Amino acid sequence: MIEVACPSCGKTSTLPATAAGRTARCRCGVRFQVPATTEQPAENPLAAAYRAQLLKDEMFKADLKRKALAIVTFPMWALGAIIDKVKSSAPKSEPKPPARPSAATPSQPQRIDGLAPTWQEIEAAREPDNGLQNKIDQVWNKMEQVVVRIFLLSVPVIICVLLWQNANKASSNTTATPTAPKAPPTADEINENAYYAAEIYVQRFLKARSSAKFPWYSRSYVPPLGDSKYAVAAYVDSQNSFGAMIRNNFTCVLLHKGGDNFELVGDPFFEK
């Protein structure tokens, strides 16, 4: 907050820190420049806690995505590793040189009585060379069984780990950290909160709420009435039904409910 004095009437007013360097208007009608200040406004603890919670949520989502990606890619990685292992351990077959044409042997199919050799005779005459293929097929079948078993065993373990981490996160969130007791608001803070609450209530009775312009807060606008009641007497510039800016003086009574909660007592009184 910034306390400034009117250069004309000398009346002291309290303005928010955001009014530094801007033009303010006193109730006597004189406009003056609010001096700039290097003091930074205090950070709202609720906003800081909200940003910290958003950061925690983003980190948790990123960690969950990373774990889900690991779950999806693990079977493919295991399958590729097993295939590479099988290929490296399988014996390599050397190409055989082409056989020289020679005279017909009894093992080769021959024409008997002018008939062509049968399919069984041709298969029996061939040299058996499918032993390696059978071994590869057996290894492949075993590899598929191993991958399926690994996947079925890893899924429950991963689910249990995720549930355990979520339970720990929930328990850490429910455990409240000890914090220092919040200091009760001062009388000036209560008056300022009552003034801003009055602005919200007065806007409900205006025809063009978006055009409403209130003066800067001043302690003179909020005289206490006693019994937790505060009277807010100020003015508001807003558009009427024809779009013209009209200034109306208003007075409303607020009942302090504790903290930043105020209740309007009756309806605001407007006077042009």
GUDO-962649 format. One record per residue (C-alpha): residue in one letter; chain; residue number from 1; x, y negated, z. Coordinates in nm, 2 decimals, always signed. Example, Ala and Ser with C-alpha at 12.3 -4.5 7.8 and 13.67 -1.06 7.14 Angstrom:
! GUDO-962649
PT   bavex   drenvex   milum       xx       yy       zz
PT       A         A       1    +1.23    +0.45    +0.78
PT       S         A       2    +1.37    +0.11    +0.71
END
This chain:
! GUDO-962649
PT   bavex   drenvex   milum       xx       yy       zz
PT       M         A       1    +0.00    +0.00    +0.00
PT       I         A       2    +0.11    -0.36    -0.07
PT       E         A       3    +0.01    -0.66    +0.14
PT       V         A       4    -0.01    -0.98    -0.06
PT       A         A       5    -0.12    -1.33    +0.04
PT       C         A       6    -0.32    -1.56    -0.19
PT       P         A       7    -0.12    -1.86    -0.29
PT       S         A       8    -0.43    -2.08    -0.28
PT       C         A       9    -0.61    -1.99    +0.04
PT       G         A      10    -0.34    -1.79    +0.21
PT       K         A      11    -0.57    -1.49    +0.28
PT       T         A      12    -0.39    -1.16    +0.31
PT       S         A      13    -0.51    -0.86    +0.11
PT       T         A      14    -0.40    -0.50    +0.10
PT       L         A      15    -0.36    -0.35    -0.25
PT       P         A      16    -0.27    +0.00    -0.36
PT       A         A      17    +0.09    +0.06    -0.48
PT       T         A      18    -0.04    +0.10    -0.84
PT       A         A      19    -0.13    -0.27    -0.85
PT       A         A      20    +0.24    -0.38    -0.84
PT       G         A      21    +0.32    -0.61    -1.13
PT       R         A      22    -0.04    -0.66    -1.22
PT       T         A      23    -0.28    -0.96    -1.19
PT       A         A      24    -0.51    -0.97    -0.89
PT       R         A      25    -0.80    -1.19    -0.81
PT       C         A      26    -0.88    -1.34    -0.47
PT       R         A      27    -1.23    -1.39    -0.34
PT       C         A      28    -1.17    -1.77    -0.37
PT       G         A      29    -1.14    -1.72    -0.75
PT       V         A      30    -0.77    -1.77    -0.79
PT       R         A      31    -0.57    -1.52    -1.00
PT       F         A      32    -0.21    -1.44    -0.90
PT       Q         A      33    +0.06    -1.20    -0.99
PT       V         A      34    +0.12    -0.91    -0.75
PT       P         A      35    +0.49    -0.88    -0.68
PT       A         A      36    +0.66    -0.56    -0.81
PT       T         A      37    +0.78    -0.31    -0.55
PT       T         A      38    +1.03    -0.02    -0.57
PT       E         A      39    +0.84    +0.19    -0.32
PT       Q         A      40    +0.71    +0.50    -0.47
PT       P         A      41    +0.36    +0.62    -0.37
PT       A         A      42    +0.35    +0.92    -0.14
PT       E         A      43    +0.28    +1.24    -0.32
PT       N         A      44    -0.05    +1.40    -0.25
PT       P         A      45    +0.01    +1.73    -0.06
PT       L         A      46    -0.29    +1.89    -0.22
PT       A         A      47    -0.15    +1.82    -0.57
PT       A         A      48    +0.19    +1.95    -0.47
PT       A         A      49    +0.04    +2.27    -0.33
PT       Y         A      50    -0.18    +2.31    -0.65
PT       R         A      51    +0.13    +2.28    -0.87
PT       A         A      52    +0.32    +2.53    -0.66
PT       Q         A      53    +0.03    +2.78    -0.68
PT       L         A      54    +0.01    +2.73    -1.06
PT       L         A      55    +0.39    +2.80    -1.08
PT       K         A      56    +0.34    +3.12    -0.87
PT       D         A      57    +0.06    +3.24    -1.10
PT       E         A      58    +0.26    +3.18    -1.41
PT       M         A      59    +0.56    +3.37    -1.27
PT       F         A      60    +0.33    +3.66    -1.17
PT       K         A      61    +0.17    +3.67    -1.52
PT       A         A      62    +0.51    +3.68    -1.69
PT       D         A      63    +0.63    +3.96    -1.46
PT       L         A      64    +0.31    +4.16    -1.53
PT       K         A      65    +0.36    +4.11    -1.90
PT       R         A      66    +0.72    +4.23    -1.88
PT       K         A      67    +0.62    +4.54    -1.69
PT       A         A      68    +0.33    +4.62    -1.93
PT       L         A      69    +0.58    +4.59    -2.22
PT       A         A      70    +0.82    +4.83    -2.04
PT       I         A      71    +0.53    +5.08    -1.99
PT       V         A      72    +0.44    +5.07    -2.36
PT       T         A      73    +0.79    +5.09    -2.50
PT       F         A      74    +0.93    +5.35    -2.26
PT       P         A      75    +0.77    +5.65    -2.45
PT       M         A      76    +0.90    +5.53    -2.78
PT       W         A      77    +1.25    +5.47    -2.64
PT       A         A      78    +1.25    +5.82    -2.48
PT       L         A      79    +1.14    +5.97    -2.81
PT       G         A      80    +1.41    +5.79    -3.01
PT       A         A      81    +1.67    +5.90    -2.76
PT       I         A      82    +1.57    +6.26    -2.78
PT       I         A      83    +1.56    +6.26    -3.16
PT       D         A      84    +1.91    +6.12    -3.17
PT       K         A      85    +2.03    +6.38    -2.92
PT       V         A      86    +1.87    +6.66    -3.13
PT       K         A      87    +2.02    +6.53    -3.45
PT       S         A      88    +2.37    +6.50    -3.30
PT       S         A      89    +2.35    +6.85    -3.15
PT       A         A      90    +2.21    +7.03    -3.46
PT       P         A      91    +2.47    +7.21    -3.67
PT       K         A      92    +2.54    +7.05    -4.01
PT       S         A      93    +2.50    +7.28    -4.31
PT       E         A      94    +2.77    +7.25    -4.57
PT       P         A      95    +2.66    +7.25    -4.93
PT       K         A      96    +2.73    +7.58    -5.11
PT       P         A      97    +2.91    +7.57    -5.44
PT       P         A      98    +2.70    +7.67    -5.74
PT       A         A      99    +2.71    +8.04    -5.81
PT       R         A     100    +2.88    +8.15    -6.13
PT       P         A     101    +2.66    +8.32    -6.39
PT       S         A     102    +2.74    +8.69    -6.36
PT       A         A     103    +2.60    +9.02    -6.46
PT       A         A     104    +2.27    +9.11    -6.31
PT       T         A     105    +2.29    +9.29    -5.98
PT       P         A     106    +2.04    +9.52    -5.82
PT       S         A     107    +1.94    +9.25    -5.57
PT       Q         A     108    +1.82    +9.01    -5.84
PT       P         A     109    +1.48    +9.05    -6.00
PT       Q         A     110    +1.50    +9.24    -6.32
PT       R         A     111    +1.24    +9.30    -6.59
PT       I         A     112    +1.12    +9.65    -6.54
PT       D         A     113    +0.94    +9.81    -6.84
PT       G         A     114    +0.90    +9.48    -7.00
PT       L         A     115    +0.71    +9.32    -6.71
PT       A         A     116    +0.80    +9.00    -6.52
PT       P         A     117    +0.92    +9.03    -6.16
PT       T         A     118    +0.65    +8.99    -5.90
PT       W         A     119    +0.64    +8.70    -5.64
PT       Q         A     120    +0.74    +8.94    -5.36
PT       E         A     121    +1.04    +9.05    -5.55
PT       I         A     122    +1.15    +8.69    -5.62
PT       E         A     123    +1.12    +8.60    -5.24
PT       A         A     124    +1.31    +8.91    -5.14
PT       A         A     125    +1.59    +8.84    -5.38
PT       R         A     126    +1.64    +8.49    -5.25
PT       E         A     127    +1.91    +8.43    -4.98
PT       P         A     128    +1.75    +8.35    -4.65
PT       D         A     129    +1.84    +7.99    -4.57
PT       N         A     130    +1.56    +7.87    -4.34
PT       G         A     131    +1.72    +7.97    -4.01
PT       L         A     132    +1.83    +7.60    -3.94
PT       Q         A     133    +1.48    +7.47    -4.02
PT       N         A     134    +1.33    +7.71    -3.77
PT       K         A     135    +1.57    +7.59    -3.50
PT       I         A     136    +1.48    +7.23    -3.58
PT       D         A     137    +1.11    +7.31    -3.55
PT       Q         A     138    +1.16    +7.48    -3.22
PT       V         A     139    +1.36    +7.19    -3.08
PT       W         A     140    +1.10    +6.94    -3.21
PT       N         A     141    +0.82    +7.13    -3.04
PT       K         A     142    +1.01    +7.13    -2.71
PT       M         A     143    +1.09    +6.77    -2.75
PT       E         A     144    +0.72    +6.68    -2.79
PT       Q         A     145    +0.63    +6.87    -2.48
PT       V         A     146    +0.91    +6.70    -2.28
PT       V         A     147    +0.79    +6.35    -2.40
PT       V         A     148    +0.43    +6.43    -2.31
PT       R         A     149    +0.53    +6.55    -1.96
PT       I         A     150    +0.75    +6.25    -1.90
PT       F         A     151    +0.47    +6.01    -2.01
PT       L         A     152    +0.21    +6.18    -1.79
PT       L         A     153    +0.44    +6.17    -1.49
PT       S         A     154    +0.55    +5.81    -1.54
PT       V         A     155    +0.20    +5.66    -1.58
PT       P         A     156    +0.08    +5.74    -1.22
PT       V         A     157    +0.41    +5.63    -1.08
PT       I         A     158    +0.39    +5.29    -1.26
PT       I         A     159    +0.03    +5.25    -1.16
PT       C         A     160    +0.12    +5.31    -0.79
PT       V         A     161    +0.41    +5.06    -0.81
PT       L         A     162    +0.18    +4.79    -0.96
PT       L         A     163    -0.09    +4.85    -0.70
PT       W         A     164    +0.17    +4.83    -0.42
PT       Q         A     165    +0.30    +4.50    -0.56
PT       N         A     166    -0.05    +4.36    -0.59
PT       A         A     167    -0.13    +4.46    -0.23
PT       N         A     168    +0.19    +4.30    -0.11
PT       K         A     169    +0.11    +3.98    -0.30
PT       A         A     170    -0.25    +3.97    -0.16
PT       S         A     171    -0.12    +4.03    +0.20
PT       S         A     172    +0.14    +3.75    +0.15
PT       N         A     173    -0.13    +3.51    +0.03
PT       T         A     174    -0.37    +3.59    +0.32
PT       T         A     175    -0.09    +3.54    +0.58
PT       A         A     176    -0.11    +3.17    +0.65
PT       T         A     177    +0.22    +3.00    +0.70
PT       P         A     178    +0.24    +2.78    +1.01
PT       T         A     179    +0.21    +2.41    +0.92
PT       A         A     180    +0.25    +2.10    +1.12
PT       P         A     181    -0.08    +1.96    +1.24
PT       K         A     182    -0.21    +1.68    +1.02
PT       A         A     183    -0.20    +1.34    +1.18
PT       P         A     184    -0.55    +1.17    +1.22
PT       P         A     185    -0.62    +0.89    +0.97
PT       T         A     186    -0.56    +0.54    +1.08
PT       A         A     187    -0.84    +0.28    +1.10
PT       D         A     188    -0.71    +0.11    +0.78
PT       E         A     189    -0.71    +0.44    +0.59
PT       I         A     190    -1.07    +0.51    +0.70
PT       N         A     191    -1.17    +0.16    +0.58
PT       E         A     192    -1.00    +0.22    +0.24
PT       N         A     193    -1.17    +0.56    +0.20
PT       A         A     194    -1.50    +0.41    +0.29
PT       Y         A     195    -1.45    +0.14    +0.02
PT       Y         A     196    -1.38    +0.39    -0.25
PT       A         A     197    -1.67    +0.61    -0.14
PT       A         A     198    -1.89    +0.31    -0.17
PT       E         A     199    -1.77    +0.26    -0.53
PT       I         A     200    -1.89    +0.61    -0.61
PT       Y         A     201    -2.23    +0.56    -0.45
PT       V         A     202    -2.28    +0.22    -0.62
PT       Q         A     203    -2.20    +0.36    -0.96
PT       R         A     204    -2.50    +0.59    -0.93
PT       F         A     205    -2.73    +0.29    -0.93
PT       L         A     206    -2.58    +0.12    -1.23
PT       K         A     207    -2.71    +0.14    -1.59
PT       A         A     208    -2.37    +0.16    -1.75
PT       R         A     209    -2.15    +0.35    -1.50
PT       S         A     210    -1.85    +0.36    -1.74
PT       S         A     211    -1.83    -0.02    -1.76
PT       A         A     212    -1.82    -0.07    -1.38
PT       K         A     213    -1.52    -0.28    -1.26
PT       F         A     214    -1.47    -0.32    -0.89
PT       P         A     215    -1.22    -0.56    -0.72
PT       W         A     216    -0.90    -0.43    -0.54
PT       Y         A     217    -0.95    -0.30    -0.19
PT       S         A     218    -0.93    -0.55    +0.09
PT       R         A     219    -0.99    -0.50    +0.46
PT       S         A     220    -1.23    -0.79    +0.45
PT       Y         A     221    -1.47    -0.59    +0.23
PT       V         A     222    -1.52    -0.32    +0.50
PT       P         A     223    -1.62    -0.46    +0.84
PT       P         A     224    -1.68    -0.17    +1.10
PT       L         A     225    -2.03    -0.15    +1.25
PT       G         A     226    -1.95    +0.09    +1.53
PT       D         A     227    -2.08    +0.45    +1.58
PT       S         A     228    -1.87    +0.57    +1.28
PT       K         A     229    -2.06    +0.34    +1.05
PT       Y         A     230    -1.90    +0.10    +0.80
PT       A         A     231    -2.05    -0.18    +0.59
PT       V         A     232    -1.90    -0.23    +0.25
PT       A         A     233    -1.97    -0.58    +0.10
PT       A         A     234    -1.81    -0.65    -0.24
PT       Y         A     235    -1.90    -0.71    -0.60
PT       V         A     236    -1.91    -0.51    -0.93
PT       D         A     237    -1.90    -0.62    -1.29
PT       S         A     238    -2.11    -0.39    -1.52
PT       Q         A     239    -2.31    -0.41    -1.84
PT       N         A     240    -2.68    -0.46    -1.83
PT       S         A     241    -2.94    -0.32    -2.07
PT       F         A     242    -2.83    -0.57    -2.34
PT       G         A     243    -2.46    -0.49    -2.31
PT       A         A     244    -2.36    -0.81    -2.13
PT       M         A     245    -2.13    -0.80    -1.83
PT       I         A     246    -2.31    -0.91    -1.52
PT       R         A     247    -2.16    -0.95    -1.17
PT       N         A     248    -2.37    -0.82    -0.88
PT       N         A     249    -2.28    -0.85    -0.51
PT       F         A     250    -2.36    -0.53    -0.32
PT       T         A     251    -2.38    -0.42    +0.04
PT       C         A     252    -2.41    -0.06    +0.15
PT       V         A     253    -2.37    +0.12    +0.49
PT       L         A     254    -2.17    +0.44    +0.51
PT       L         A     255    -2.16    +0.70    +0.79
PT       H         A     256    -1.82    +0.86    +0.85
PT       K         A     257    -1.85    +1.24    +0.87
PT       G         A     258    -1.48    +1.30    +0.94
PT       G         A     259    -1.18    +1.31    +0.71
PT       D         A     260    -1.27    +1.17    +0.37
PT       N         A     261    -1.64    +1.25    +0.39
PT       F         A     262    -1.88    +0.96    +0.40
PT       E         A     263    -2.26    +0.96    +0.38
PT       L         A     264    -2.47    +0.68    +0.23
PT       V         A     265    -2.72    +0.53    +0.48
PT       G         A     266    -3.01    +0.41    +0.28
PT       D         A     267    -2.97    +0.25    -0.07
PT       P         A     268    -2.72    -0.02    -0.16
PT       F         A     269    -2.84    -0.38    -0.16
PT       F         A     270    -2.77    -0.57    -0.48
PT       E         A     271    -2.76    -0.95    -0.51
PT       K         A     272    -2.68    -1.15    -0.83
END
